[in-house]
Amino acid sequence: MKTPERAAFDALPHPTVVVVGGGFAGLEFIKRLAGKPYKVILLDKNNYHCFQPLLYQVATGSLGADNIAHPFRRTVGPMPNVIYRMGEVLRVLPEENCVETDHGKVAYDHLVIATGTVTNFFGNQRIAHEAMQLKSINQALDIRSDFLQEFEAAVYLDDEHAQRQRLNFVIVGGGPSGVELAGALAEIRKTILKHEFREVENQRMQIHLIDSGDAVLGNFSPKAQQLSRAFLEELGVNVKLNTLVTDYDGKTVTFKDGSTLQSTTVIWTAGVKGAPVQGLEAALEERPARLRTDAFNRLEGCTNIYALGDVALDRSDPKWPKGHPQVAPVAIQQATHLAKNLLRKPGEAWVPFAYRDKGSMATIGRYKAVVDFGKLKFGGPIAWFLWLFVHLMSIVGFRSRVMVLTHWAWKYLSWKNTIRLIIRPYVRKEYKVAEPVGEKVG
Ligand SMILES: Cc1cc2nc3c(=O)[nH]c(=O)nc-3n(C[C@H](O)[C@H](O)[C@H](O)COP(=O)(O)OP(=O)(O)OC[C@H]3O[C@@H](n4cnc5c(N)ncnc54)[C@H](O)[C@@H]3O)c2cc1C
């Protein structure tokens, strides 16, 4: 028997919108349709929204996983016209107007694809297997366990070479994720390793940040690039630019020039590619694996299927001929925009999407951050406080905001990170040739 709430939802005389993915785009979209004349079904394989910009803080023990995740059921609870179903969408069947999930079929009148991205290893299967990723909470917790396990293992080693191999942390990709992770690991060397692992010479821990381009933070202004590199080097991070990683076997990183580096931990933040679901190949742009849309977020060749956020590729804006950047503000603005268009009266013309770029920021460690806001480009403590404020205010859920603020206050006032627990040890799996590329978000 149906609960009265479920019966009331089923009885709504509105068209059904199925939303696949509750990331920045999907979550904003359902909020905009709450209380409006649509029946909304949110499908996500996880039961929570993940605030990806702070994943690196979970990976380095500054925040707990639950501080950056918010359960969908808490969000949709007060929304009578929105329901959530946990499940992975396996394919879309456009001719039947339904999606196939691991729990069965779900029918739609309108379909919104907001599935985000997965790590891009550019086809290198061995690196995909051996390197760690930072796209999901599971992966962040793996990194946290791994670096603590490496520290614990290093304590047992007398041989300097073996110890250095354990304590060499290699981050591939000098974008915001790589830079922020490198800065946080450098602070861990200065605090945790130095004070709590006294049997290990802390300078044996080395952090290498590798990028194939000629600057870190490739999409930022030259000023932000120079400042962030200076901040990283001040913290003792080895920044290697114009350097291409060609292989990694779990112990040795190989570069294009033939040189090598010994390391048991490589974290790959060098790129992402779209995570489209099967059945939409007609609109799929293979190389970035993104779904082509028009200026109304509508999938090429479809009348009732839309794509939002990182997975969408809209080249209609002359300011963004290669498509919009894969960042949270684009996802949020597209979601707001599509909801407004769907709520227009019949016959009213739809408005094309135009992205308002409000700037970028990245933090490199305590009191160190860079900000690009239009013509305003600066770095240092003010940028850092601004970074803290913007990220705190963007986190979903009042409880999470309070928790994050408390963690940060404790961390930054006491110089002590709080979470150094290996709850779920990270276990490396043996690499078998021709196994599927491990690019799925866990
Ligand atoms: C480490 C890191 C740091 C970042 N830092 C910043 C930053 O500082 N500033 C910034 O603006 N951007 C940042 N980004 C980028 C930003 O997080 C993305 O642009 C944003 O998350 C895109 O939102 P989205 O809704 O398109 O996808 P996502 O937020 O990735 O959400 C996709 C959702 O779809 C679900 N999903 C995927 N496939 C399926 C399926 N088949 N079935 C069911 N559910 C599915 C996933 O579980 C997920 O909930 C960062 C990203 C990472 C990884």
The ligand as a Gaussian input file, in Angstrom:
#p B3LYP/6-31G(d) Opt

LIG

0 1
 C       38.922000      17.423000      -6.609000
 C       38.060000      18.432000      -7.336000
 C       38.138000      19.766000      -6.994000
 C       37.338000      20.718000      -7.651000
 N       37.438000      22.026000      -7.279000
 C       36.609000      22.932000      -7.858000
 C       36.612000      24.286000      -7.420000
 O       37.371000      24.684000      -6.525000
 N       35.748000      25.155000      -8.023000
 C       34.892000      24.748000      -9.011000
 O       34.106000      25.568000      -9.507000
 N       34.881000      23.472000      -9.447000
 C       35.709000      22.550000      -8.891000
 N       35.683000      21.254000      -9.317000
 C       34.814000      20.896000     -10.438000
 C       33.368000      20.748000      -9.971000
 O       33.316000      19.876000      -8.870000
 C       32.550000      20.235000     -11.134000
 O       32.601000      21.175000     -12.172000
 C       31.097000      20.007000     -10.711000
 O       31.036000      19.000000      -9.725000
 C       30.251000      19.610000     -11.915000
 O       28.937000      19.389000     -11.478000
 P       28.015000      18.315000     -12.216000
 O       26.678000      18.429000     -11.573000
 O       28.132000      18.467000     -13.686000
 O       28.663000      16.895000     -11.876000
 P       29.034000      16.236000     -10.468000
 O       29.058000      17.237000      -9.375000
 O       30.267000      15.436000     -10.719000
 O       27.814000      15.252000     -10.170000
 C       27.555000      14.133000     -10.956000
 C       26.600000      13.243000     -10.176000
 O       26.115000      12.247000     -11.051000
 C       26.093000      10.995000     -10.395000
 N       26.203000       9.985000     -11.454000
 C       27.172000       9.878000     -12.390000
 N       26.891000       8.885000     -13.255000
 C       25.713000       8.349000     -12.850000
 C       24.896000       7.284000     -13.330000
 N       25.220000       6.588000     -14.433000
 N       23.751000       6.997000     -12.655000
 C       23.403000       7.693000     -11.547000
 N       24.134000       8.709000     -11.061000
 C       25.268000       9.031000     -11.698000
 C       27.275000      11.058000      -9.455000
 O       27.121000      10.163000      -8.369000
 C       27.238000      12.523000      -9.012000
 O       26.454000      12.698000      -7.856000
 C       36.459000      20.287000      -8.669000
 C       36.383000      18.940000      -9.019000
 C       37.174000      18.021000      -8.347000
 C       37.082000      16.563000      -8.708000

